[in-house]
Amino acid sequence: MPSRSKRRGTSKCIPSRDKVRAHRKRLRARGLRPIEFWLPDTRTAAFAAEAHRQSQVVARSRSARQDQEFIDAIWSPLAGGSNDPE
């Protein structure tokens, strides 16, 4: 049985680049613009090691208690009122 397009009435195949171009044009018409972010890859062992190293530095600092109070204060509204990050 031949496969059918999910869109009925579409007799010709539109290349992906044309679909993407049309999609981006619609987004720009809505006042949006594309941007690109390069972020650290959190899946790497190097990231985990650096995050651990930084957490140890913060935990050993003189202001560790105040730092944690600050995190607790800003976390609460983000977590819906709970100070528990989980």
PyMOL Python script that loads the backbone (N, CA, C, O; Angstrom):
from pymol import cmd

cmd.read_pdbstr("""\
ATOM      1  N   MET A   1       0.852  -1.168   0.000  1.00  0.00           N
ATOM      2  CA  MET A   1       0.000   0.000   0.000  1.00  0.00           C
ATOM      3  C   MET A   1       0.901   1.236   0.000  1.00  0.00           C
ATOM      4  O   MET A   1       1.787   1.334   0.849  1.00  0.00           O
ATOM      5  N   PRO A   2       0.706   2.177  -0.919  1.00  0.00           N
ATOM      6  CA  PRO A   2       1.552   3.370  -0.966  1.00  0.00           C
ATOM      7  C   PRO A   2       1.305   4.264   0.239  1.00  0.00           C
ATOM      8  O   PRO A   2       0.187   4.373   0.742  1.00  0.00           O
ATOM      9  N   SER A   3       2.385   4.901   0.687  1.00  0.00           N
ATOM     10  CA  SER A   3       2.245   5.807   1.835  1.00  0.00           C
ATOM     11  C   SER A   3       1.586   7.095   1.375  1.00  0.00           C
ATOM     12  O   SER A   3       1.794   7.544   0.248  1.00  0.00           O
ATOM     13  N   ARG A   4       0.807   7.669   2.239  1.00  0.00           N
ATOM     14  CA  ARG A   4       0.097   8.899   1.909  1.00  0.00           C
ATOM     15  C   ARG A   4       0.630  10.047   2.744  1.00  0.00           C
ATOM     16  O   ARG A   4       1.038   9.858   3.890  1.00  0.00           O
ATOM     17  N   SER A   5       0.624  11.205   2.179  1.00  0.00           N
ATOM     18  CA  SER A   5       1.023  12.400   2.906  1.00  0.00           C
ATOM     19  C   SER A   5      -0.010  12.680   3.977  1.00  0.00           C
ATOM     20  O   SER A   5      -1.202  12.435   3.788  1.00  0.00           O
ATOM     21  N   LYS A   6       0.460  13.200   5.112  1.00  0.00           N
ATOM     22  CA  LYS A   6      -0.468  13.558   6.187  1.00  0.00           C
ATOM     23  C   LYS A   6      -1.337  14.736   5.783  1.00  0.00           C
ATOM     24  O   LYS A   6      -2.448  14.898   6.290  1.00  0.00           O
ATOM     25  N   ARG A   7      -0.841  15.547   4.883  1.00  0.00           N
ATOM     26  CA  ARG A   7      -1.610  16.697   4.413  1.00  0.00           C
ATOM     27  C   ARG A   7      -2.310  16.323   3.113  1.00  0.00           C
ATOM     28  O   ARG A   7      -1.671  15.989   2.115  1.00  0.00           O
ATOM     29  N   ARG A   8      -3.578  16.385   3.147  1.00  0.00           N
ATOM     30  CA  ARG A   8      -4.339  16.040   1.951  1.00  0.00           C
ATOM     31  C   ARG A   8      -4.317  17.204   0.963  1.00  0.00           C
ATOM     32  O   ARG A   8      -4.310  18.368   1.363  1.00  0.00           O
ATOM     33  N   GLY A   9      -4.306  16.893  -0.283  1.00  0.00           N
ATOM     34  CA  GLY A   9      -4.313  17.920  -1.311  1.00  0.00           C
ATOM     35  C   GLY A   9      -2.928  18.441  -1.648  1.00  0.00           C
ATOM     36  O   GLY A   9      -2.792  19.352  -2.465  1.00  0.00           O
ATOM     37  N   THR A  10      -1.904  17.879  -1.035  1.00  0.00           N
ATOM     38  CA  THR A  10      -0.536  18.297  -1.326  1.00  0.00           C
ATOM     39  C   THR A  10       0.020  17.329  -2.359  1.00  0.00           C
ATOM     40  O   THR A  10       0.341  16.183  -2.045  1.00  0.00           O
ATOM     41  N   SER A  11       0.130  17.800  -3.582  1.00  0.00           N
ATOM     42  CA  SER A  11       0.571  16.902  -4.634  1.00  0.00           C
ATOM     43  C   SER A  11       2.065  16.977  -4.884  1.00  0.00           C
ATOM     44  O   SER A  11       2.642  16.037  -5.430  1.00  0.00           O
ATOM     45  N   LYS A  12       2.713  18.082  -4.494  1.00  0.00           N
ATOM     46  CA  LYS A  12       4.148  18.173  -4.728  1.00  0.00           C
ATOM     47  C   LYS A  12       4.899  18.239  -3.416  1.00  0.00           C
ATOM     48  O   LYS A  12       4.392  18.738  -2.411  1.00  0.00           O
ATOM     49  N   CYS A  13       6.097  17.735  -3.441  1.00  0.00           N
ATOM     50  CA  CYS A  13       6.943  17.708  -2.258  1.00  0.00           C
ATOM     51  C   CYS A  13       7.682  19.037  -2.142  1.00  0.00           C
ATOM     52  O   CYS A  13       8.327  19.479  -3.094  1.00  0.00           O
ATOM     53  N   ILE A  14       7.588  19.672  -0.981  1.00  0.00           N
ATOM     54  CA  ILE A  14       8.264  20.944  -0.740  1.00  0.00           C
ATOM     55  C   ILE A  14       9.569  20.650  -0.012  1.00  0.00           C
ATOM     56  O   ILE A  14       9.564  19.997   1.032  1.00  0.00           O
ATOM     57  N   PRO A  15      10.688  21.128  -0.554  1.00  0.00           N
ATOM     58  CA  PRO A  15      11.972  20.883   0.113  1.00  0.00           C
ATOM     59  C   PRO A  15      11.988  21.454   1.535  1.00  0.00           C
ATOM     60  O   PRO A  15      11.362  22.476   1.815  1.00  0.00           O
ATOM     61  N   SER A  16      12.706  20.783   2.411  1.00  0.00           N
ATOM     62  CA  SER A  16      12.780  21.201   3.817  1.00  0.00           C
ATOM     63  C   SER A  16      13.254  22.635   3.960  1.00  0.00           C
ATOM     64  O   SER A  16      12.730  23.382   4.788  1.00  0.00           O
ATOM     65  N   ARG A  17      14.250  23.034   3.155  1.00  0.00           N
ATOM     66  CA  ARG A  17      14.773  24.394   3.289  1.00  0.00           C
ATOM     67  C   ARG A  17      13.694  25.433   2.991  1.00  0.00           C
ATOM     68  O   ARG A  17      13.697  26.514   3.580  1.00  0.00           O
ATOM     69  N   ASP A  18      12.771  25.113   2.078  1.00  0.00           N
ATOM     70  CA  ASP A  18      11.686  26.050   1.772  1.00  0.00           C
ATOM     71  C   ASP A  18      10.679  26.107   2.913  1.00  0.00           C
ATOM     72  O   ASP A  18      10.148  27.173   3.223  1.00  0.00           O
ATOM     73  N   LYS A  19      10.415  24.953   3.542  1.00  0.00           N
ATOM     74  CA  LYS A  19       9.514  24.931   4.699  1.00  0.00           C
ATOM     75  C   LYS A  19      10.108  25.757   5.846  1.00  0.00           C
ATOM     76  O   LYS A  19       9.407  26.531   6.497  1.00  0.00           O
ATOM     77  N   VAL A  20      11.412  25.577   6.080  1.00  0.00           N
ATOM     78  CA  VAL A  20      12.089  26.309   7.151  1.00  0.00           C
ATOM     79  C   VAL A  20      12.072  27.799   6.839  1.00  0.00           C
ATOM     80  O   VAL A  20      11.794  28.612   7.720  1.00  0.00           O
ATOM     81  N   ARG A  21      12.360  28.159   5.616  1.00  0.00           N
ATOM     82  CA  ARG A  21      12.367  29.567   5.211  1.00  0.00           C
ATOM     83  C   ARG A  21      10.978  30.195   5.444  1.00  0.00           C
ATOM     84  O   ARG A  21      10.878  31.307   5.962  1.00  0.00           O
ATOM     85  N   ALA A  22       9.921  29.483   5.062  1.00  0.00           N
ATOM     86  CA  ALA A  22       8.554  29.996   5.256  1.00  0.00           C
ATOM     87  C   ALA A  22       8.231  30.124   6.748  1.00  0.00           C
ATOM     88  O   ALA A  22       7.613  31.098   7.177  1.00  0.00           O
ATOM     89  N   HIS A  23       8.655  29.132   7.526  1.00  0.00           N
ATOM     90  CA  HIS A  23       8.411  29.174   8.975  1.00  0.00           C
ATOM     91  C   HIS A  23       9.108  30.373   9.604  1.00  0.00           C
ATOM     92  O   HIS A  23       8.517  31.089  10.412  1.00  0.00           O
ATOM     93  N   ARG A  24      10.370  30.589   9.232  1.00  0.00           N
ATOM     94  CA  ARG A  24      11.109  31.729   9.775  1.00  0.00           C
ATOM     95  C   ARG A  24      10.495  33.054   9.332  1.00  0.00           C
ATOM     96  O   ARG A  24      10.490  34.021  10.094  1.00  0.00           O
ATOM     97  N   LYS A  25       9.989  33.101   8.134  1.00  0.00           N
ATOM     98  CA  LYS A  25       9.336  34.320   7.639  1.00  0.00           C
ATOM     99  C   LYS A  25       8.094  34.632   8.474  1.00  0.00           C
ATOM    100  O   LYS A  25       7.837  35.789   8.806  1.00  0.00           O
ATOM    101  N   ARG A  26       7.323  33.591   8.812  1.00  0.00           N
ATOM    102  CA  ARG A  26       6.133  33.792   9.662  1.00  0.00           C
ATOM    103  C   ARG A  26       6.527  34.280  11.049  1.00  0.00           C
ATOM    104  O   ARG A  26       5.866  35.150  11.616  1.00  0.00           O
ATOM    105  N   LEU A  27       7.600  33.723  11.595  1.00  0.00           N
ATOM    106  CA  LEU A  27       8.052  34.152  12.916  1.00  0.00           C
ATOM    107  C   LEU A  27       8.514  35.610  12.889  1.00  0.00           C
ATOM    108  O   LEU A  27       8.205  36.382  13.797  1.00  0.00           O
ATOM    109  N   ARG A  28       9.258  35.982  11.842  1.00  0.00           N
ATOM    110  CA  ARG A  28       9.697  37.375  11.727  1.00  0.00           C
ATOM    111  C   ARG A  28       8.505  38.313  11.585  1.00  0.00           C
ATOM    112  O   ARG A  28       8.521  39.424  12.113  1.00  0.00           O
ATOM    113  N   ALA A  29       7.480  37.873  10.878  1.00  0.00           N
ATOM    114  CA  ALA A  29       6.271  38.684  10.714  1.00  0.00           C
ATOM    115  C   ALA A  29       5.582  38.915  12.057  1.00  0.00           C
ATOM    116  O   ALA A  29       4.860  39.898  12.225  1.00  0.00           O
ATOM    117  N   ARG A  30       5.802  38.015  13.010  1.00  0.00           N
ATOM    118  CA  ARG A  30       5.236  38.172  14.353  1.00  0.00           C
ATOM    119  C   ARG A  30       6.137  39.002  15.252  1.00  0.00           C
ATOM    120  O   ARG A  30       5.853  39.168  16.439  1.00  0.00           O
ATOM    121  N   GLY A  31       7.231  39.528  14.688  1.00  0.00           N
ATOM    122  CA  GLY A  31       8.124  40.382  15.461  1.00  0.00           C
ATOM    123  C   GLY A  31       9.232  39.645  16.174  1.00  0.00           C
ATOM    124  O   GLY A  31       9.894  40.218  17.040  1.00  0.00           O
ATOM    125  N   LEU A  32       9.450  38.386  15.832  1.00  0.00           N
ATOM    126  CA  LEU A  32      10.504  37.600  16.471  1.00  0.00           C
ATOM    127  C   LEU A  32      11.750  37.619  15.591  1.00  0.00           C
ATOM    128  O   LEU A  32      11.681  37.869  14.387  1.00  0.00           O
ATOM    129  N   ARG A  33      12.889  37.349  16.224  1.00  0.00           N
ATOM    130  CA  ARG A  33      14.133  37.263  15.459  1.00  0.00           C
ATOM    131  C   ARG A  33      14.942  36.084  15.972  1.00  0.00           C
ATOM    132  O   ARG A  33      14.880  35.747  17.154  1.00  0.00           O
ATOM    133  N   PRO A  34      15.696  35.460  15.084  1.00  0.00           N
ATOM    134  CA  PRO A  34      16.492  34.311  15.527  1.00  0.00           C
ATOM    135  C   PRO A  34      17.751  34.760  16.253  1.00  0.00           C
ATOM    136  O   PRO A  34      18.391  35.740  15.873  1.00  0.00           O
ATOM    137  N   ILE A  35      18.092  34.028  17.300  1.00  0.00           N
ATOM    138  CA  ILE A  35      19.356  34.239  17.997  1.00  0.00           C
ATOM    139  C   ILE A  35      19.959  32.870  18.277  1.00  0.00           C
ATOM    140  O   ILE A  35      19.251  31.863  18.269  1.00  0.00           O
ATOM    141  N   GLU A  36      21.249  32.830  18.521  1.00  0.00           N
ATOM    142  CA  GLU A  36      21.927  31.574  18.784  1.00  0.00           C
ATOM    143  C   GLU A  36      22.683  31.682  20.099  1.00  0.00           C
ATOM    144  O   GLU A  36      23.364  32.675  20.354  1.00  0.00           O
ATOM    145  N   PHE A  37      22.559  30.659  20.926  1.00  0.00           N
ATOM    146  CA  PHE A  37      23.259  30.598  22.200  1.00  0.00           C
ATOM    147  C   PHE A  37      24.214  29.419  22.186  1.00  0.00           C
ATOM    148  O   PHE A  37      23.859  28.321  21.758  1.00  0.00           O
ATOM    149  N   TRP A  38      25.419  29.655  22.653  1.00  0.00           N
ATOM    150  CA  TRP A  38      26.371  28.576  22.867  1.00  0.00           C
ATOM    151  C   TRP A  38      26.522  28.417  24.368  1.00  0.00           C
ATOM    152  O   TRP A  38      26.953  29.339  25.060  1.00  0.00           O
ATOM    153  N   LEU A  39      26.167  27.246  24.864  1.00  0.00           N
ATOM    154  CA  LEU A  39      26.174  26.976  26.298  1.00  0.00           C
ATOM    155  C   LEU A  39      27.118  25.827  26.616  1.00  0.00           C
ATOM    156  O   LEU A  39      27.406  25.000  25.751  1.00  0.00           O
ATOM    157  N   PRO A  40      27.598  25.772  27.845  1.00  0.00           N
ATOM    158  CA  PRO A  40      28.426  24.628  28.231  1.00  0.00           C
ATOM    159  C   PRO A  40      27.622  23.333  28.094  1.00  0.00           C
ATOM    160  O   PRO A  40      26.421  23.306  28.362  1.00  0.00           O
ATOM    161  N   ASP A  41      28.289  22.282  27.681  1.00  0.00           N
ATOM    162  CA  ASP A  41      27.637  20.980  27.562  1.00  0.00           C
ATOM    163  C   ASP A  41      27.606  20.329  28.939  1.00  0.00           C
ATOM    164  O   ASP A  41      28.621  19.833  29.429  1.00  0.00           O
ATOM    165  N   THR A  42      26.441  20.338  29.546  1.00  0.00           N
ATOM    166  CA  THR A  42      26.297  19.841  30.920  1.00  0.00           C
ATOM    167  C   THR A  42      26.411  18.328  31.014  1.00  0.00           C
ATOM    168  O   THR A  42      26.400  17.772  32.113  1.00  0.00           O
ATOM    169  N   ARG A  43      26.520  17.655  29.872  1.00  0.00           N
ATOM    170  CA  ARG A  43      26.621  16.187  29.877  1.00  0.00           C
ATOM    171  C   ARG A  43      28.060  15.691  30.004  1.00  0.00           C
ATOM    172  O   ARG A  43      28.289  14.491  30.160  1.00  0.00           O
ATOM    173  N   THR A  44      29.031  16.601  29.938  1.00  0.00           N
ATOM    174  CA  THR A  44      30.429  16.165  29.952  1.00  0.00           C
ATOM    175  C   THR A  44      30.966  15.993  31.363  1.00  0.00           C
ATOM    176  O   THR A  44      30.489  16.613  32.313  1.00  0.00           O
ATOM    177  N   ALA A  45      31.965  15.139  31.471  1.00  0.00           N
ATOM    178  CA  ALA A  45      32.634  14.939  32.762  1.00  0.00           C
ATOM    179  C   ALA A  45      33.358  16.210  33.186  1.00  0.00           C
ATOM    180  O   ALA A  45      33.431  16.516  34.376  1.00  0.00           O
ATOM    181  N   ALA A  46      33.888  16.946  32.227  1.00  0.00           N
ATOM    182  CA  ALA A  46      34.595  18.191  32.548  1.00  0.00           C
ATOM    183  C   ALA A  46      33.643  19.205  33.181  1.00  0.00           C
ATOM    184  O   ALA A  46      34.023  19.908  34.117  1.00  0.00           O
ATOM    185  N   PHE A  47      32.421  19.286  32.683  1.00  0.00           N
ATOM    186  CA  PHE A  47      31.442  20.204  33.268  1.00  0.00           C
ATOM    187  C   PHE A  47      31.128  19.780  34.701  1.00  0.00           C
ATOM    188  O   PHE A  47      31.106  20.613  35.607  1.00  0.00           O
ATOM    189  N   ALA A  48      30.889  18.502  34.905  1.00  0.00           N
ATOM    190  CA  ALA A  48      30.565  18.003  36.252  1.00  0.00           C
ATOM    191  C   ALA A  48      31.702  18.284  37.222  1.00  0.00           C
ATOM    192  O   ALA A  48      31.465  18.687  38.361  1.00  0.00           O
ATOM    193  N   ALA A  49      32.931  18.074  36.775  1.00  0.00           N
ATOM    194  CA  ALA A  49      34.088  18.321  37.638  1.00  0.00           C
ATOM    195  C   ALA A  49      34.201  19.804  37.984  1.00  0.00           C
ATOM    196  O   ALA A  49      34.472  20.152  39.134  1.00  0.00           O
ATOM    197  N   GLU A  50      33.998  20.673  37.007  1.00  0.00           N
ATOM    198  CA  GLU A  50      34.091  22.116  37.269  1.00  0.00           C
ATOM    199  C   GLU A  50      32.955  22.589  38.166  1.00  0.00           C
ATOM    200  O   GLU A  50      33.175  23.422  39.045  1.00  0.00           O
ATOM    201  N   ALA A  51      31.757  22.079  37.964  1.00  0.00           N
ATOM    202  CA  ALA A  51      30.627  22.441  38.826  1.00  0.00           C
ATOM    203  C   ALA A  51      30.897  21.999  40.266  1.00  0.00           C
ATOM    204  O   ALA A  51      30.608  22.729  41.214  1.00  0.00           O
ATOM    205  N   HIS A  52      31.449  20.810  40.414  1.00  0.00           N
ATOM    206  CA  HIS A  52      31.775  20.312  41.754  1.00  0.00           C
ATOM    207  C   HIS A  52      32.854  21.179  42.395  1.00  0.00           C
ATOM    208  O   HIS A  52      32.746  21.544  43.566  1.00  0.00           O
ATOM    209  N   ARG A  53      33.892  21.507  41.632  1.00  0.00           N
ATOM    210  CA  ARG A  53      34.968  22.351  42.150  1.00  0.00           C
ATOM    211  C   ARG A  53      34.417  23.693  42.626  1.00  0.00           C
ATOM    212  O   ARG A  53      34.761  24.164  43.710  1.00  0.00           O
ATOM    213  N   GLN A  54      33.560  24.305  41.808  1.00  0.00           N
ATOM    214  CA  GLN A  54      32.999  25.605  42.183  1.00  0.00           C
ATOM    215  C   GLN A  54      32.097  25.493  43.403  1.00  0.00           C
ATOM    216  O   GLN A  54      32.091  26.387  44.248  1.00  0.00           O
ATOM    217  N   SER A  55      31.337  24.413  43.508  1.00  0.00           N
ATOM    218  CA  SER A  55      30.464  24.257  44.683  1.00  0.00           C
ATOM    219  C   SER A  55      31.284  24.101  45.952  1.00  0.00           C
ATOM    220  O   SER A  55      30.882  24.575  47.015  1.00  0.00           O
ATOM    221  N   GLN A  56      32.431  23.441  45.849  1.00  0.00           N
ATOM    222  CA  GLN A  56      33.310  23.295  47.009  1.00  0.00           C
ATOM    223  C   GLN A  56      33.902  24.636  47.420  1.00  0.00           C
ATOM    224  O   GLN A  56      34.010  24.921  48.612  1.00  0.00           O
ATOM    225  N   VAL A  57      34.281  25.453  46.465  1.00  0.00           N
ATOM    226  CA  VAL A  57      34.821  26.786  46.760  1.00  0.00           C
ATOM    227  C   VAL A  57      33.769  27.616  47.497  1.00  0.00           C
ATOM    228  O   VAL A  57      34.075  28.272  48.493  1.00  0.00           O
ATOM    229  N   VAL A  58      32.543  27.585  47.009  1.00  0.00           N
ATOM    230  CA  VAL A  58      31.464  28.348  47.642  1.00  0.00           C
ATOM    231  C   VAL A  58      31.192  27.809  49.044  1.00  0.00           C
ATOM    232  O   VAL A  58      31.021  28.586  49.984  1.00  0.00           O
ATOM    233  N   ALA A  59      31.152  26.497  49.190  1.00  0.00           N
ATOM    234  CA  ALA A  59      30.859  25.884  50.496  1.00  0.00           C
ATOM    235  C   ALA A  59      31.923  26.222  51.540  1.00  0.00           C
ATOM    236  O   ALA A  59      31.616  26.299  52.729  1.00  0.00           O
ATOM    237  N   ARG A  60      33.174  26.424  51.107  1.00  0.00           N
ATOM    238  CA  ARG A  60      34.261  26.732  52.041  1.00  0.00           C
ATOM    239  C   ARG A  60      34.459  28.233  52.262  1.00  0.00           C
ATOM    240  O   ARG A  60      35.320  28.633  53.046  1.00  0.00           O
ATOM    241  N   SER A  61      33.685  29.049  51.591  1.00  0.00           N
ATOM    242  CA  SER A  61      33.904  30.496  51.720  1.00  0.00           C
ATOM    243  C   SER A  61      33.390  31.018  53.052  1.00  0.00           C
ATOM    244  O   SER A  61      32.556  30.388  53.702  1.00  0.00           O
ATOM    245  N   ARG A  62      33.897  32.166  53.442  1.00  0.00           N
ATOM    246  CA  ARG A  62      33.451  32.801  54.691  1.00  0.00           C
ATOM    247  C   ARG A  62      31.979  33.178  54.640  1.00  0.00           C
ATOM    248  O   ARG A  62      31.301  33.220  55.666  1.00  0.00           O
ATOM    249  N   SER A  63      31.500  33.448  53.452  1.00  0.00           N
ATOM    250  CA  SER A  63      30.114  33.904  53.308  1.00  0.00           C
ATOM    251  C   SER A  63      29.169  32.778  52.871  1.00  0.00           C
ATOM    252  O   SER A  63      28.099  33.049  52.325  1.00  0.00           O
ATOM    253  N   ALA A  64      29.552  31.528  53.103  1.00  0.00           N
ATOM    254  CA  ALA A  64      28.743  30.387  52.653  1.00  0.00           C
ATOM    255  C   ALA A  64      27.312  30.458  53.184  1.00  0.00           C
ATOM    256  O   ALA A  64      26.359  30.187  52.453  1.00  0.00           O
ATOM    257  N   ARG A  65      27.166  30.823  54.456  1.00  0.00           N
ATOM    258  CA  ARG A  65      25.821  30.880  55.050  1.00  0.00           C
ATOM    259  C   ARG A  65      24.978  31.961  54.385  1.00  0.00           C
ATOM    260  O   ARG A  65      23.817  31.726  54.050  1.00  0.00           O
ATOM    261  N   GLN A  66      25.554  33.141  54.191  1.00  0.00           N
ATOM    262  CA  GLN A  66      24.836  34.237  53.544  1.00  0.00           C
ATOM    263  C   GLN A  66      24.534  33.896  52.074  1.00  0.00           C
ATOM    264  O   GLN A  66      23.464  34.219  51.557  1.00  0.00           O
ATOM    265  N   ASP A  67      25.492  33.244  51.421  1.00  0.00           N
ATOM    266  CA  ASP A  67      25.273  32.823  50.035  1.00  0.00           C
ATOM    267  C   ASP A  67      24.085  31.872  49.948  1.00  0.00           C
ATOM    268  O   ASP A  67      23.245  32.007  49.059  1.00  0.00           O
ATOM    269  N   GLN A  68      24.012  30.911  50.869  1.00  0.00           N
ATOM    270  CA  GLN A  68      22.910  29.952  50.860  1.00  0.00           C
ATOM    271  C   GLN A  68      21.586  30.634  51.181  1.00  0.00           C
ATOM    272  O   GLN A  68      20.555  30.285  50.605  1.00  0.00           O
ATOM    273  N   GLU A  69      21.603  31.605  52.097  1.00  0.00           N
ATOM    274  CA  GLU A  69      20.383  32.356  52.407  1.00  0.00           C
ATOM    275  C   GLU A  69      19.891  33.114  51.174  1.00  0.00           C
ATOM    276  O   GLU A  69      18.688  33.193  50.925  1.00  0.00           O
ATOM    277  N   PHE A  70      20.829  33.669  50.405  1.00  0.00           N
ATOM    278  CA  PHE A  70      20.461  34.364  49.174  1.00  0.00           C
ATOM    279  C   PHE A  70      19.822  33.395  48.184  1.00  0.00           C
ATOM    280  O   PHE A  70      18.779  33.697  47.604  1.00  0.00           O
ATOM    281  N   ILE A  71      20.439  32.238  47.990  1.00  0.00           N
ATOM    282  CA  ILE A  71      19.894  31.234  47.065  1.00  0.00           C
ATOM    283  C   ILE A  71      18.505  30.806  47.527  1.00  0.00           C
ATOM    284  O   ILE A  71      17.585  30.703  46.716  1.00  0.00           O
ATOM    285  N   ASP A  72      18.351  30.558  48.818  1.00  0.00           N
ATOM    286  CA  ASP A  72      17.040  30.173  49.351  1.00  0.00           C
ATOM    287  C   ASP A  72      15.997  31.256  49.103  1.00  0.00           C
ATOM    288  O   ASP A  72      14.851  30.955  48.771  1.00  0.00           O
ATOM    289  N   ALA A  73      16.395  32.518  49.264  1.00  0.00           N
ATOM    290  CA  ALA A  73      15.456  33.630  49.085  1.00  0.00           C
ATOM    291  C   ALA A  73      15.001  33.757  47.639  1.00  0.00           C
ATOM    292  O   ALA A  73      13.826  34.022  47.382  1.00  0.00           O
ATOM    293  N   ILE A  74      15.922  33.571  46.684  1.00  0.00           N
ATOM    294  CA  ILE A  74      15.498  33.715  45.286  1.00  0.00           C
ATOM    295  C   ILE A  74      14.878  32.438  44.755  1.00  0.00           C
ATOM    296  O   ILE A  74      14.117  32.483  43.788  1.00  0.00           O
ATOM    297  N   TRP A  75      15.184  31.302  45.359  1.00  0.00           N
ATOM    298  CA  TRP A  75      14.621  30.034  44.891  1.00  0.00           C
ATOM    299  C   TRP A  75      13.141  29.940  45.236  1.00  0.00           C
ATOM    300  O   TRP A  75      12.355  29.434  44.435  1.00  0.00           O
ATOM    301  N   SER A  76      12.756  30.407  46.390  1.00  0.00           N
ATOM    302  CA  SER A  76      11.386  30.266  46.865  1.00  0.00           C
ATOM    303  C   SER A  76      10.341  30.745  45.854  1.00  0.00           C
ATOM    304  O   SER A  76       9.415  29.991  45.554  1.00  0.00           O
ATOM    305  N   PRO A  77      10.447  31.965  45.315  1.00  0.00           N
ATOM    306  CA  PRO A  77       9.448  32.390  44.339  1.00  0.00           C
ATOM    307  C   PRO A  77       9.485  31.562  43.056  1.00  0.00           C
ATOM    308  O   PRO A  77       8.448  31.345  42.428  1.00  0.00           O
ATOM    309  N   LEU A  78      10.648  31.110  42.672  1.00  0.00           N
ATOM    310  CA  LEU A  78      10.759  30.309  41.460  1.00  0.00           C
ATOM    311  C   LEU A  78      10.156  28.927  41.632  1.00  0.00           C
ATOM    312  O   LEU A  78       9.641  28.339  40.681  1.00  0.00           O
ATOM    313  N   ALA A  79      10.223  28.418  42.845  1.00  0.00           N
ATOM    314  CA  ALA A  79       9.734  27.070  43.131  1.00  0.00           C
ATOM    315  C   ALA A  79       8.271  27.075  43.571  1.00  0.00           C
ATOM    316  O   ALA A  79       7.755  26.050  44.016  1.00  0.00           O
ATOM    317  N   GLY A  80       7.615  28.196  43.453  1.00  0.00           N
ATOM    318  CA  GLY A  80       6.211  28.259  43.844  1.00  0.00           C
ATOM    319  C   GLY A  80       5.994  28.407  45.333  1.00  0.00           C
ATOM    320  O   GLY A  80       4.967  27.987  45.865  1.00  0.00           O
ATOM    321  N   GLY A  81       6.972  29.011  46.010  1.00  0.00           N
ATOM    322  CA  GLY A  81       6.797  29.302  47.427  1.00  0.00           C
ATOM    323  C   GLY A  81       7.525  28.360  48.353  1.00  0.00           C
ATOM    324  O   GLY A  81       7.626  28.628  49.550  1.00  0.00           O
ATOM    325  N   SER A  82       8.031  27.272  47.834  1.00  0.00           N
ATOM    326  CA  SER A  82       8.734  26.303  48.684  1.00  0.00           C
ATOM    327  C   SER A  82      10.233  26.584  48.652  1.00  0.00           C
ATOM    328  O   SER A  82      10.785  26.928  47.607  1.00  0.00           O
ATOM    329  N   ASN A  83      10.888  26.435  49.807  1.00  0.00           N
ATOM    330  CA  ASN A  83      12.350  26.570  49.836  1.00  0.00           C
ATOM    331  C   ASN A  83      13.052  25.288  49.453  1.00  0.00           C
ATOM    332  O   ASN A  83      14.277  25.263  49.333  1.00  0.00           O
ATOM    333  N   ASP A  84      12.293  24.220  49.257  1.00  0.00           N
ATOM    334  CA  ASP A  84      12.866  22.937  48.876  1.00  0.00           C
ATOM    335  C   ASP A  84      13.062  22.911  47.362  1.00  0.00           C
ATOM    336  O   ASP A  84      12.077  22.980  46.626  1.00  0.00           O
ATOM    337  N   PRO A  85      14.324  22.814  46.863  1.00  0.00           N
ATOM    338  CA  PRO A  85      14.549  22.852  45.425  1.00  0.00           C
ATOM    339  C   PRO A  85      14.042  21.634  44.678  1.00  0.00           C
ATOM    340  O   PRO A  85      14.150  21.585  43.452  1.00  0.00           O
ATOM    341  N   GLU A  86      13.500  20.663  45.367  1.00  0.00           N
ATOM    342  CA  GLU A  86      13.001  19.489  44.662  1.00  0.00           C
ATOM    343  C   GLU A  86      11.548  19.432  44.604  1.00  0.00           C
ATOM    344  O   GLU A  86      10.990  18.493  44.036  1.00  0.00           O
TER     345      GLU A  86
END
""", "prot")
cmd.dss("prot")
cmd.show_as("cartoon", "prot")
cmd.util.cbc("prot")
cmd.orient("prot")
